[in-house]
Amino acid sequence: MLRLRRYRVFLIFAVLFVFLIVHLRKTSNWSHPAHAQDFDSPPQHQGLEQDHVGGTSPVKTPPPVVQKESSKEAPLPTSSQIIAPKIESTSSTVAIPKSTAVIPIAPVPKVVLPDRQPVPPTKVNGFETKEDIHAVSPPGRQEFPTFSAEAVSTIYWKKQKEHFPVATESIIQLPTGAPVKIPRIQHKFNDETPDAKINREKRQLKVKEEFKKAWTGYRSKAWLHDELSPVSGLFRDPFCGWAATLVDTLDTLWIMGLHEEFEEAAKAVDLIDFTTSPRSDIPMFETTIRYLGGLLAAYDVSGAKYKNLLDKAVELAEILIGAFDTPNRMPVLYYHWMPTFASQPHRASTRSNLAELGSLSMEFTRLAQLTKEPKYYDVVARVTNALADFQTRGTKLDGVFPDNIDASGCNRTMPSLPQLPVAVNTQEPAISPAIPTEAPVGYQPPNPDPATVPEPVPKKANLKDEPTGPGTLEVQVSPGEASKARIVGWEESNELGNSKRKRDIEADVPAVNSTTPTPTVDSVTGLPVDIPAAKAKIGAGVGDWDCVAQGLESYTSSYGIDKFSMGGGQDSTYEYFPKQYLLLGGLDDTYRKMYIRTVDAIRKWMLYRPMLPDNRDILFSGAVTSYGDPATDLTLTAEVEHLTCFIGGMIGMGAQIFGIDGDLELAKKLADGCVWAYGATKSGIMPEGAIVLPCKSAAHCTWNETTYHEYLDPLGYQRDKNLAEYEINKKNQEAELEAAKQQSAATQQPLDEFLPVEASGRIANSSDPARGGDLVENDAPASLQKRQSSPKDDLPKPVTHNFADDVPAIKADTPTPKAQSVPASAPKTQTSTKQYYDQKSHLAESELENIATTSGHQVEKPLTDPAVSVAQSEVTMIDPMRPLTHEEYVSQRILQEGLPPGFVSFKSKKYILRPEAIESVWYMYRITGDSTWQDKGWKMFEAIINATSTEHGHSAINDVTLDDPIKVDEMESFWLAETLKYFYLLYSTPDTISLDEWVLNTEAHPFKRPT
């Protein structure tokens, strides 16, 4: 009873603790805060799932199972429905608007490509540095582990006061007026035959099935996350964790007729919180083209029914527009959104990527059109004006821009410092060194408080031990006191009896006991020394007193060379010139002028024809470098880059819009080049980047295998020379070795020929059947003997009257000479050296074969036929010292690197589900009406699906040169937003997203053109 009373308190606490635990488990989830649910979804159950970096993270349960879909294609709205949103359904066919005004375009002569000077073979080889292609792993893409919301305190974006506001009257307004007449872009299609329609619809259905597979995988495994990992079934959040795939795919869902899935996703958009992110910076380019473009396009294609999409676009734009708050209004491309950083003034980077800087215009322009808010157009119009000014002033390759641009708008200069006098160190200086009349121009360190700085006592210099004379000066700097220095040996007071004087390097630092008043105005800038007072006078630019305003400039100009291309990092800036022209209804001629200058430079400097075994007439756009005089110093690198494949569609559309004769043929060859690159590899898929051999002339380009091999092996002539020298040296060495052997055999004389057996201290063994009566030498003492012919019997044995038992059995077919006794006094039997070594060889072979047989092993080949063994060794043995010939090296390199014919090297063998090639194929089909482009696209589609398909979707692959490449467990959002959309549109009716009614941004998001 006593024990029960003693422990009853503990029992009561235990019961209460257990009850509390059970109650909390039923009512809350400690690890995972409840998130907002879908509008019509049942309560969601939280769980833990291992994330892509190995940790655990909360899984956002997907919405209900995919609902029943509609097989009907999406009806697309008319322009009137975009302006005045209505709920009623719209027609899927829109009439092409008619207009009257025509822009006079100067005639362009027929295109003739100039000859190209290929890069020397030494610059194109297998040892080239494999550059990182920008968008394979762009800075805008960052991998982050997904943490629980309770792991860290959440920081939210807040609207900040602008440091460099634009006056209301200075805001650039959208162009007004009726759109001008723009020539028709799409081909006038005739009615298709029943067989053609059946074939087209079958292909379209297959594309739709693959899309649904990938979308279902995302919904079930990565809902509200940026990307699905299609192999492991996990997720990634490289783009701020704002459900990139969901937003990027909205318009594709509508276009494919998946309206129920679209509505479900559109409601889920409200769950995205753009005001916070696990990432500290926002990549402006990726966020604008994927998120902002995706929301606006979904709003457009759905007939403006879902206003929440436009509201979320405005919410995001209000955050992004803060990146333009710089002195020259050029954006900070990686915008630190957190209030601590966003509240501070900033400048654009001195190394801004061209594509990221120039590919924001379409999205902000469309937002301005829909909201009637001109500030969104103003921010991108200023970037366009800066690019136009840069193009007019001229770059090192007139018409195009370098890949990296100084967008800071600030040219910091440093006026030259006044020349300080040189003090002469003498025994008794008559005068003090002259003090400059003006303070040094440049950085002014903060003035220390004289009352808190102890005055150091300098040591007197021992002038006898130091060098003296004119030009000699010794300065002593006290530790911790950067603002003072003294000439060693000079005293600072005449009261000590010295006539030497002190010279302070910093003239504006008063002495400890000085009564000189502290200056209130900086002698260099003329601004108040007090920082708040200076800011109040000129604003936040107080630190820019040495900044001279400038426009856009090349980042690499100081190094003397710039790189230009249509590839990653530059591509979409040029793509937006004709597209922005369409989006503005042709009312701003700036974009037409910029495009014309760009395409002229492309034709003149960048296009080349590759040398191919089948002499196919195709074109690519390469990368060029120049120091500023391209006629003499331009270097062309024959790149084949997947990102550059958009250029066929751009030039084809530009040819139609601006009436440029001959450019449509160039566009066909450019698009066909990427189709060829797909078919050239084992997987049937184009690599991320490669180098090929360009022809000097695009008109006369015939396959030359010798030239191709020289590019693969620029040192081929030296290899053949090295091999010839090696063969000569080897023969000489073999001849010398053979001569040495013959000389040794001729001069060898055994001692037994001249001495009797007794005198030689050896005994004869006449009973060895393998010796055939030969004399066997036995080392003294005679009680031990070694058999050198068999490792098995190397142990010493006593000499007996009979040694026959020590000899292993010999094969029956081997003749054994009869042993004969030889008296000790008899003369030595003469046996030829050759016969002696032949007998030893046969005996050794017999013993080795016996060992192999008795130990249970089967030898691969008989050891009794030396001729066969020697012949076989000559065939299989490879001389490791022998140099490869030129042809052997080329063959080995082609095999090891998996080079298709015509390829010189690979920059990257990956394929990450990119859309640029099928994009140009779709443009060519819509512009020309040629159905062969549909057939080309289908081969590409089959190859991609075969190599990338997984259980949950489709994965990027690591090597397109393999029959069965490894999947890298990544499915970027543009697979659903662009690649599969273009494949679907290739097999849709021509009025589905007609190029005469819609214009697509670089992420394939369609915006409605004004009519």
SVG drawing of the C-alpha trace seen along z (x, -y; Angstrom):
<svg xmlns="http://www.w3.org/2000/svg" viewBox="-23 -76 114 125">
<polyline fill="none" stroke="black" stroke-width="0.4" points="0.0,0.0 2.9,-2.3 4.5,-1.6 1.3,-2.4 1.0,-5.8 4.6,-6.5 4.2,-6.0 0.6,-7.2 1.8,-10.7 4.0,-9.3 1.1,-7.1 -1.2,-10.1 1.4,-12.1 2.0,-9.2 -1.7,-8.8 -2.1,-12.6 1.0,-12.5 -0.3,-9.6 -3.7,-11.3 -2.1,-14.5 0.0,-12.7 -3.0,-10.8 -5.1,-14.0 -2.5,-16.0 -2.0,-13.3 -5.7,-13.3 -6.0,-17.1 -2.8,-18.3 0.1,-17.5 3.3,-18.8 5.6,-18.3 3.4,-19.8 1.2,-22.9 -2.1,-22.5 -2.0,-24.2 -4.9,-25.5 -6.9,-22.9 -8.4,-22.8 -11.9,-24.2 -13.7,-20.9 -11.2,-18.4 -11.7,-16.3 -9.5,-16.7 -5.9,-15.9 -3.6,-13.6 -0.1,-14.7 2.8,-12.3 6.5,-12.2 8.4,-11.5 12.1,-11.5 13.0,-14.5 15.5,-14.6 18.5,-15.3 17.9,-12.4 16.1,-14.2 12.5,-14.0 10.0,-16.7 6.3,-17.2 4.4,-15.9 1.6,-18.0 -1.2,-15.5 -2.4,-15.8 -5.9,-16.7 -8.5,-14.0 -8.0,-11.5 -8.0,-12.8 -11.5,-13.6 -13.2,-12.7 -11.7,-14.6 -13.1,-16.1 -11.8,-14.9 -12.8,-18.1 -10.0,-20.6 -10.0,-23.8 -12.2,-26.6 -10.1,-29.7 -11.5,-33.2 -11.9,-36.1 -10.3,-39.4 -13.6,-40.9 -13.8,-38.3 -10.4,-39.1 -11.3,-42.8 -14.7,-42.2 -14.6,-38.9 -17.8,-36.8 -18.7,-33.4 -20.3,-32.2 -18.5,-29.6 -16.5,-30.8 -15.9,-29.5 -12.8,-27.6 -12.4,-29.2 -11.5,-32.9 -11.6,-34.9 -8.4,-36.6 -8.7,-40.3 -8.6,-42.6 -6.7,-45.9 -5.6,-48.4 -2.4,-50.2 0.8,-48.7 4.3,-49.5 6.7,-50.3 9.6,-47.9 12.8,-48.4 13.5,-45.5 16.1,-43.1 18.3,-41.4 18.4,-37.7 20.4,-36.0 23.9,-34.8 25.9,-33.5 29.6,-34.6 32.5,-32.1 33.5,-30.9 37.1,-30.4 37.0,-27.3 38.8,-27.4 42.2,-25.8 42.2,-22.1 44.2,-22.7 41.3,-24.7 38.7,-22.0 39.7,-18.8 38.7,-16.3 40.5,-18.2 38.5,-21.4 37.2,-22.8 33.6,-21.7 31.9,-25.0 28.8,-25.0 25.8,-25.7 23.9,-28.4 20.5,-27.0 21.5,-23.3 22.2,-24.5 21.5,-28.2 22.0,-30.5 18.3,-30.9 17.9,-27.2 19.0,-26.3 18.4,-23.1 17.2,-23.4 16.2,-20.8 12.6,-21.2 12.3,-22.0 9.4,-22.0 7.7,-25.3 8.6,-25.3 12.3,-24.8 13.0,-28.5 11.0,-31.7 9.2,-32.7 10.2,-36.1 7.7,-37.8 8.2,-40.4 6.9,-43.9 6.4,-46.8 9.3,-49.2 9.5,-52.9 11.3,-53.5 14.8,-55.0 14.8,-56.1 11.1,-56.7 10.0,-57.7 7.9,-60.9 4.3,-60.2 4.7,-62.5 7.8,-60.6 6.3,-57.1 6.5,-55.6 2.9,-54.8 1.8,-51.9 1.5,-52.7 -2.0,-53.7 -3.9,-53.6 -5.2,-50.9 -2.8,-48.1 -1.1,-48.3 -1.5,-45.7 1.0,-42.9 1.4,-40.3 -0.1,-36.8 2.2,-34.4 0.4,-31.0 0.0,-29.1 -3.5,-28.9 -4.3,-25.2 -6.7,-23.3 -9.1,-20.6 -7.2,-17.5 -8.0,-14.1 -9.7,-11.5 -6.6,-9.4 -4.4,-12.4 -6.9,-13.4 -6.9,-9.9 -3.2,-9.8 -2.9,-13.3 -5.4,-12.6 -3.8,-9.3 -0.5,-11.1 -2.2,-13.9 -3.9,-11.4 -0.5,-9.7 1.0,-13.0 -1.9,-13.8 -1.6,-10.4 2.1,-11.1 1.2,-14.5 -1.5,-13.1 1.0,-10.5 3.5,-13.2 0.8,-15.5 -0.7,-12.7 2.7,-11.9 3.2,-15.6 -0.3,-15.7 0.2,-12.6 3.9,-13.0 4.8,-16.7 1.6,-18.8 2.4,-22.5 6.1,-21.9 8.2,-23.1 9.2,-19.9 8.6,-16.2 11.5,-13.7 10.1,-11.2 12.3,-8.2 12.2,-8.3 8.7,-9.9 10.1,-12.7 10.0,-16.5 12.3,-19.5 11.9,-23.2 14.6,-25.0 12.5,-28.0 11.4,-29.5 9.0,-26.7 6.0,-28.4 4.7,-25.3 6.5,-26.1 5.2,-23.0 1.6,-23.8 1.7,-27.4 3.8,-26.7 1.3,-24.0 -2.0,-25.8 -2.4,-26.9 -1.4,-23.5 -4.1,-21.9 -6.7,-24.2 -5.3,-23.8 -5.5,-20.0 -9.1,-20.2 -8.5,-19.1 -10.8,-21.7 -11.6,-20.0 -7.9,-19.6 -7.3,-23.2 -10.0,-24.4 -8.5,-22.3 -5.1,-23.8 -6.4,-27.3 -8.0,-27.1 -4.7,-25.7 -2.9,-28.9 -4.5,-30.7 -2.6,-28.5 0.8,-29.9 2.3,-32.6 4.6,-34.7 5.6,-36.8 7.9,-34.2 10.3,-31.6 13.1,-29.4 15.3,-31.0 16.9,-34.4 16.8,-35.8 14.3,-35.7 15.7,-34.9 14.0,-37.5 14.2,-35.8 12.9,-32.4 10.2,-33.8 9.0,-36.1 8.8,-33.7 7.4,-30.7 5.2,-32.2 4.2,-35.6 3.9,-34.4 2.1,-31.2 -0.5,-33.1 -1.2,-35.6 -1.4,-33.0 -3.8,-30.9 -5.9,-33.9 -5.9,-34.7 -6.6,-31.2 -9.4,-30.6 -11.3,-33.6 -10.5,-35.7 -12.9,-33.6 -10.5,-33.0 -9.9,-36.5 -7.8,-35.0 -5.1,-34.2 -4.8,-37.9 -4.8,-38.8 -2.0,-36.5 -0.1,-37.8 -0.4,-41.3 0.6,-40.1 3.8,-38.6 4.5,-41.6 4.4,-44.0 7.2,-42.0 9.3,-41.8 9.0,-45.4 11.1,-46.2 14.1,-44.9 13.9,-47.8 14.4,-50.4 17.9,-51.4 19.4,-54.7 19.2,-53.8 16.1,-51.6 18.0,-48.5 16.8,-45.5 18.7,-43.6 18.5,-40.1 18.7,-38.2 16.5,-40.3 17.0,-39.9 13.4,-40.3 13.7,-40.1 12.9,-43.5 16.4,-43.8 17.9,-43.9 15.1,-45.2 14.9,-48.4 18.5,-49.3 19.4,-51.1 21.0,-48.9 22.4,-49.1 22.1,-46.6 25.0,-44.2 28.1,-45.1 27.9,-41.5 24.2,-41.1 23.3,-38.2 21.9,-39.4 19.0,-36.9 17.9,-37.6 18.1,-41.3 16.2,-41.5 13.6,-38.8 11.2,-40.5 9.3,-42.7 6.5,-40.5 5.2,-39.5 5.2,-42.9 3.8,-44.4 0.9,-41.9 0.2,-42.6 0.1,-46.4 -2.4,-45.7 -4.7,-43.7 -4.5,-45.9 -4.3,-49.3 -1.4,-50.0 1.4,-51.7 4.1,-51.3 4.5,-47.7 5.3,-48.7 7.5,-51.5 10.0,-49.2 10.6,-47.1 10.4,-49.9 13.4,-51.5 15.4,-48.3 14.5,-48.2 15.5,-51.8 18.9,-51.1 19.4,-48.1 18.5,-50.1 20.9,-52.8 23.7,-50.2 23.0,-48.7 23.1,-52.2 26.3,-53.1 27.7,-49.9 29.2,-46.7 32.3,-44.8 30.0,-42.9 27.6,-45.4 24.0,-44.5 24.3,-41.9 25.2,-42.1 27.8,-40.4 26.7,-37.7 27.5,-39.7 26.6,-43.4 27.5,-46.0 24.1,-47.3 25.1,-49.3 25.0,-52.6 28.0,-53.7 31.5,-54.4 33.5,-54.9 36.6,-57.0 39.5,-58.0 41.1,-61.3 44.9,-61.1 46.4,-61.9 48.7,-64.9 52.4,-64.1 53.7,-64.1 57.2,-65.6 60.1,-63.3 61.7,-64.1 65.4,-64.1 66.7,-62.3 69.8,-64.2 71.6,-64.6 70.0,-68.0 67.2,-68.8 67.0,-72.5 63.3,-72.5 60.3,-70.3 59.1,-68.4 56.5,-70.4 52.9,-69.7 50.6,-69.5 48.3,-72.4 45.3,-70.1 44.1,-67.0 44.5,-63.7 41.5,-62.9 40.0,-59.5 38.8,-57.5 38.6,-59.4 38.9,-57.1 36.9,-58.0 38.5,-60.4 39.5,-58.8 38.7,-60.5 41.9,-62.2 41.0,-61.9 40.9,-58.1 44.1,-57.6 47.4,-57.6 50.2,-59.6 53.1,-57.2 56.6,-58.1 58.8,-57.4 62.2,-56.0 65.1,-58.0 66.8,-56.6 70.4,-55.5 71.5,-57.3 74.9,-55.8 73.5,-52.3 71.1,-53.3 71.7,-54.4 71.5,-58.1 71.6,-60.5 69.1,-62.0 66.0,-59.9 66.3,-57.9 63.2,-58.1 62.2,-55.9 58.5,-56.1 57.3,-54.7 53.6,-53.7 52.3,-53.1 50.3,-49.8 46.5,-50.4 46.9,-54.0 46.4,-54.0 45.9,-57.7 49.3,-58.8 52.8,-58.2 56.2,-59.8 59.5,-60.2 61.9,-58.3 64.3,-60.6 62.2,-63.7 61.0,-65.0 57.7,-66.8 58.7,-69.5 61.4,-72.1 61.1,-72.0 63.3,-68.9 66.1,-70.7 65.7,-69.2 65.1,-71.2 63.4,-68.2 59.8,-68.5 56.9,-66.2 54.9,-65.5 51.5,-63.9 50.5,-61.9 46.9,-62.6 46.7,-66.4 43.1,-66.5 43.8,-64.6 44.4,-67.1 47.1,-66.7 46.0,-65.4 46.0,-68.8 45.1,-70.7 42.3,-73.2 41.7,-73.2 38.0,-72.8 36.8,-69.6 35.8,-70.3 32.1,-70.0 32.4,-69.7 34.3,-67.0 37.1,-68.6 36.7,-66.2 33.0,-65.8 31.9,-69.1 29.2,-67.2 28.7,-67.4 30.9,-65.0 27.9,-63.9 26.4,-61.0 22.7,-61.6 23.2,-65.3 24.8,-64.2 22.0,-61.8 19.4,-64.5 21.2,-66.8 21.6,-64.5 19.6,-61.3 20.8,-57.7 23.4,-58.2 25.8,-59.7 28.4,-57.0 28.3,-57.7 30.2,-60.9 32.8,-59.3 30.2,-57.6 29.9,-58.9 26.6,-57.9 26.8,-55.6 24.6,-53.4 24.8,-49.7 28.4,-48.5 30.2,-45.2 31.3,-43.5 34.5,-42.2 35.5,-45.3 38.5,-45.9 39.8,-42.4 39.6,-43.1 37.4,-40.3 33.6,-39.7 31.6,-36.5 28.4,-36.6 25.9,-33.8 22.3,-32.9 22.7,-30.2 22.1,-30.0 22.4,-33.3 21.6,-35.5 18.8,-33.7 15.5,-35.0 16.5,-38.7 16.6,-38.5 13.5,-36.2 11.5,-38.9 12.2,-41.6 9.7,-40.3 7.3,-38.9 7.1,-42.2 6.5,-43.9 3.5,-41.6 2.2,-42.0 2.2,-45.9 0.4,-45.6 3.3,-47.0 2.9,-50.4 6.5,-50.6 8.9,-50.4 11.9,-50.1 11.6,-46.4 11.5,-46.0 14.7,-48.1 16.5,-46.1 15.5,-42.8 16.6,-43.8 20.0,-44.8 20.3,-41.6 19.3,-39.3 21.7,-41.0 24.6,-40.3 23.5,-36.7 23.5,-36.1 26.8,-37.8 28.8,-36.3 27.2,-33.4 25.5,-31.0 27.5,-28.0 26.9,-24.8 28.4,-21.6 30.4,-19.1 28.4,-15.8 28.8,-12.4 25.5,-12.7 26.2,-16.3 22.9,-17.4 22.2,-21.1 21.5,-22.3 22.6,-25.3 23.5,-26.1 24.2,-29.3 27.6,-29.2 29.4,-31.3 31.9,-34.0 34.4,-36.1 35.9,-39.4 38.2,-42.1 36.3,-44.8 37.4,-44.2 35.4,-41.2 36.6,-41.4 40.1,-40.4 39.9,-38.9 36.5,-37.1 36.7,-33.5 33.8,-31.1 33.2,-28.1 30.8,-25.6 28.6,-24.9 25.5,-22.7 23.5,-23.8 20.0,-22.7 19.1,-26.1 20.0,-27.7 17.4,-25.6 14.8,-28.3 16.4,-30.4 14.6,-28.6 11.2,-29.6 12.3,-33.1 13.8,-33.8 10.9,-32.1 8.4,-34.2 10.5,-37.4 10.6,-36.6 6.8,-36.6 6.3,-39.7 8.8,-42.0 8.8,-40.6 12.4,-39.6 13.0,-37.6 15.2,-34.5 15.0,-34.3 12.3,-31.6 14.7,-29.3 17.3,-30.0 14.8,-29.2 14.0,-25.8 17.6,-24.8 18.2,-25.9 15.2,-23.9 16.3,-20.9 19.7,-21.1 18.3,-20.4 16.2,-17.6 19.4,-16.1 21.1,-16.4 18.3,-14.3 18.7,-11.5 22.5,-11.5 22.8,-9.9 22.1,-6.3 19.2,-7.4 17.7,-9.6 17.9,-12.7 20.0,-15.8 22.7,-16.5 22.8,-19.7 25.9,-20.9 28.4,-19.7 31.0,-20.9 31.0,-20.0 33.2,-20.7 32.0,-23.7 32.5,-24.1 34.2,-27.2 31.5,-27.7 27.8,-27.1 27.3,-26.7 30.1,-24.2 30.3,-21.7 31.4,-18.2 32.3,-15.6 36.1,-15.2 37.0,-12.4 40.7,-13.4 39.8,-16.9 37.3,-15.5 40.0,-13.2 42.5,-16.1 40.0,-18.0 39.6,-15.0 43.3,-14.5 45.2,-17.7 48.5,-15.9 48.0,-13.1 51.1,-13.7 53.2,-13.6 51.7,-10.3 52.6,-8.6 56.1,-10.0 56.5,-8.7 55.3,-5.3 57.8,-5.1 60.7,-6.1 59.5,-3.5 59.5,-0.7 63.0,-1.6 64.3,-1.7 62.6,1.6 64.1,3.4 67.6,2.0 67.2,3.2 66.1,6.7 69.0,7.0 71.4,5.9 69.9,8.4 70.1,11.3 73.7,10.5 74.6,10.4 72.9,13.8 74.9,15.4 78.1,13.9 77.5,15.3 76.7,18.8 79.8,18.9 82.1,17.8 80.7,20.1 83.0,23.0 82.0,25.4 84.7,26.3 83.8,30.0 85.3,30.2 88.8,29.7 88.7,31.4 88.0,35.0 85.0,35.6 87.0,36.3 89.0,33.2 86.0,31.1 84.6,32.2 81.3,33.3 79.6,36.7 77.7,37.9 74.1,39.1 73.6,41.6 70.3,43.0 68.2,39.8 65.9,40.8 65.2,37.2 68.8,36.5 69.4,39.2 72.8,40.0 73.8,36.3 76.1,35.5 74.3,33.7 76.4,31.4 75.9,31.7 77.3,29.1 79.4,30.4 78.8,31.7 77.4,34.7 74.7,35.4 72.5,32.5 71.0,32.0 68.4,29.5 66.3,30.1 66.1,26.8 63.6,28.0 60.8,28.5 59.7,26.1 57.9,29.0 61.1,30.8 63.3,27.9 63.8,29.2 67.2,30.8 67.2,34.6 69.9,37.2 71.8,38.9 71.0,42.6 71.9,45.4 68.9,44.7 67.5,41.2 64.8,42.5 62.0,42.0 62.7,38.3 61.8,37.8 58.1,37.2 56.3,39.3 56.6,38.3 53.8,38.5 53.6,41.8 54.1,40.3 57.3,38.7 60.3,40.9 62.7,41.5 66.3,42.4 67.7,45.3 70.1,44.3 73.6,45.9 76.2,46.1 79.3,44.1 82.4,45.0 84.0,42.3 87.1,42.5 85.4,42.4 85.6,39.3 82.6,36.8 79.8,37.5 79.4,34.6 75.8,33.5 74.7,30.4 73.4,27.4 70.2,27.3 69.4,30.9 70.0,30.3 67.6,27.3 64.9,29.1 64.9,32.0 64.6,29.6 61.7,27.8 59.8,31.1 60.4,32.2 59.1,28.9 56.0,29.0 55.2,32.5 55.6,31.6 53.4,28.5 50.7,30.5 50.8,33.2 50.4,30.5 47.4,29.0 45.8,32.4 46.3,33.8 45.1,30.5 41.7,30.7 42.2,27.7 41.8,27.8 44.3,25.8 42.8,23.7 45.2,24.8 47.7,27.7 51.2,26.9 52.8,29.5 52.6,27.5 55.1,24.6 54.4,23.5 50.7,22.9 51.5,21.1 54.0,18.8 51.6,18.0 48.8,17.3 50.9,15.0 51.9,13.0 48.2,12.4 46.9,11.5 49.8,9.7 49.8,5.9 52.9,3.9 52.1,1.2 55.0,-0.9 53.8,-1.1 52.4,-4.6 49.0,-4.7 48.7,-5.7 46.6,-8.7 43.8,-6.5 44.0,-4.2 43.7,-7.3 40.8,-8.7 38.9,-5.3 39.6,-4.9 38.4,-8.4 35.2,-8.0 34.5,-4.8 35.3,-6.0 33.4,-9.3 30.5,-8.0 30.9,-10.6 28.4,-10.5 29.7,-11.2 30.4,-14.9 30.7,-15.6 34.1,-16.7 33.4,-16.8 30.6,-17.0 30.2,-19.9 27.4,-18.1 25.8,-14.7 22.7,-15.4 19.1,-15.9 16.9,-17.6 13.6,-17.4 14.2,-20.7 11.7,-22.1 13.7,-24.4 14.0,-21.9 10.3,-20.9 9.4,-24.6 11.1,-25.4 9.5,-22.3 6.1,-23.5 6.7,-27.0 7.9,-25.6 4.7,-23.5 2.4,-26.4 4.3,-28.8 4.9,-26.5 2.0,-24.0 4.4,-21.2 3.2,-18.0 6.7,-16.5 7.5,-18.6 4.8,-16.5 6.6,-13.3 10.0,-14.7 8.4,-15.7 7.0,-12.3 10.3,-10.6 11.7,-13.0 8.7,-12.3 9.1,-8.6 12.8,-8.8 12.3,-11.1 9.5,-8.9 11.5,-5.7 14.6,-7.2 12.9,-9.2 9.7,-7.5 9.4,-6.5 6.7,-5.2 5.7,-8.7 6.6,-10.8 9.6,-11.5 13.2,-12.1 16.2,-13.9 19.0,-11.6 22.7,-11.8 24.1,-10.6 22.2,-10.6 25.0,-8.6 23.9,-5.4 21.2,-3.0 19.9,-2.9 21.0,-6.1 20.8,-6.6 17.9,-8.7 18.9,-11.6 15.6,-11.9 14.7,-15.4 11.6,-16.7 11.7,-20.5 8.4,-22.4 9.1,-23.3 8.5,-19.6 4.8,-20.1 4.7,-23.8 6.7,-23.8 7.9,-20.5 4.7,-18.5 2.6,-21.6 4.5,-22.0 4.2,-18.3 0.4,-18.6 0.0,-21.7 2.0,-20.1 -0.9,-17.6 -3.7,-20.1 -5.9,-21.9 -4.3,-25.2 -6.8,-27.4 -5.6,-26.1 -3.3,-28.9 -3.0,-30.4 0.1,-32.5 -2.0,-35.2 -4.0,-35.6 -1.5,-34.6 2.1,-35.3 4.1,-32.9 6.7,-33.9 10.0,-32.1 8.2,-29.6 5.6,-28.8 2.9,-30.8 0.4,-32.3 -0.6,-35.9 -3.5,-37.3 -2.5,-39.7 -4.3,-43.0 -6.8,-43.4"/>
</svg>
